[in-house]
């Protein structure tokens, strides 16, 4: 199984969390040294079963056989990246595999892009009654473990930055995110106090001197959350109770 995330810090946090609760996983991300990434790669290829967490950049170019499942915990930036991820399941002996993509209700428009690119998809919804409620346990683990707390805070910030950099902003608009729910996904009862300093980023091909990326800083007047260095909670009132990261 290969699980894709949008940011190195998110891979790092989930690797630390899952191994901490005795769910063995391995990971490859850009912050790892090349020797460590190579060791992880060869060990994963040789294993009969296993779970590897990764980012697109770190996993690009790796020829990994016998991949049964591609889990896209964070959605790709474009349909081409989706196809690139899922294509790894076709490298096994049988040339087939399965893929699972998680989307929020406000992100379902991305399915239109996939269908337009010729990607067949089947939609499934997961009713809350069918999902085990482990939120309280997750929050207690993060609260009591300083290293996981710090790692989760960094992952939360990196996730927000990666989300703001999505090209398909009609589907992935950072200002439509429910910050309280995003924070819960990283084990926080309340959004942690971090300097998000988000910028509205769009990717534009062929722009000289920008390596294909054009960044435009958002002003408070056009920002749904009004993030800034002095106001990391966005539209929250100054006296709202929040959890401070250590």
Secondary structure, DSSP 4 states (H G I P E B T S, - for coil): -EEEESSHHHHHHHHHHHHHTT---EEE-TTS-HHHHHHHHHHHHH-SS--EEEEHHHHTT-------EEEESS--SSHHHHHHHHGGGGGSSSS--EEEE---GGGTTHHHHHHHTT---------GGGS---HHHHHHHHHH-HHHHHHHHHHHHHHHHHHHT-S-TTT--GGGS-HHHHHHHTT-SS---------EEEE-TT-TTTTTEEEEPPPTTT-SS---SS-TTTTS-TT---PPP-
